[in-house]
């Protein structure tokens, strides 16, 4: 899927953990790797709201 929505930030597995010291970890929960919101991978699984937006845009 190559579209404007395809990025880690729109994936079901994208997570941001914030820690008490003010730091944060941005990562893929499924893979366990650190990532950035704009990265793209073939394992992308869009969030439900993103699927809905893509369908509405297609119509």
C-alpha positions as CSV (number, residue, x, y, z in Angstrom):
1,X,0.0,0.0,0.0
2,X,1.6,3.2,-1.1
3,X,-0.4,6.2,0.0
4,X,-0.2,9.4,2.0
5,X,-1.4,7.6,5.1
6,X,1.3,5.0,5.1
7,X,3.7,5.8,8.0
8,X,4.4,4.4,11.4
9,X,2.3,7.1,13.2
10,X,-0.9,5.7,11.6
11,X,-0.1,2.0,12.4
12,X,-1.9,0.0,15.1
13,X,1.4,-1.0,16.6
14,X,2.9,2.5,17.0
15,X,3.5,3.5,20.6
16,X,5.0,6.4,22.5
17,X,6.0,5.8,26.1
18,X,6.7,8.9,28.3
19,X,8.8,8.5,31.4
20,X,8.9,10.5,34.6
21,X,12.3,12.0,33.7
22,X,10.7,13.7,30.7
23,X,12.2,11.3,28.1
24,X,10.1,9.3,25.7
25,X,10.4,6.2,23.6
26,X,8.8,6.0,20.2
27,X,8.6,2.4,18.9
28,X,6.7,-0.4,17.2
29,X,5.0,-2.6,19.8
30,X,4.8,-5.5,17.4
31,X,8.5,-5.5,16.4
32,X,9.9,-3.9,19.5
33,X,12.1,-1.5,17.5
34,X,12.5,2.2,17.9
35,X,11.0,4.1,15.0
36,X,9.9,7.6,14.0
37,X,6.4,8.7,13.1
38,X,7.3,9.3,9.4
39,X,9.1,6.0,8.8
40,X,7.4,3.4,6.5
41,X,7.6,-0.4,6.6
42,X,5.9,-3.2,4.7
43,X,4.3,-4.6,7.8
44,X,2.1,-1.5,8.2
45,X,-1.3,-2.2,9.7
46,X,-3.4,1.0,9.7
47,X,-5.5,2.1,12.6
48,X,-9.3,1.8,12.1
49,X,-9.7,5.5,11.8
50,X,-7.1,5.6,9.1
51,X,-8.8,2.8,7.2
52,X,-12.1,4.8,7.4
53,X,-10.4,7.9,6.1
54,X,-8.8,6.1,3.2
55,X,-12.2,4.6,2.2
56,X,-13.9,8.0,2.4
57,X,-11.1,9.6,0.3
58,X,-11.4,6.9,-2.3
59,X,-15.1,7.5,-2.7
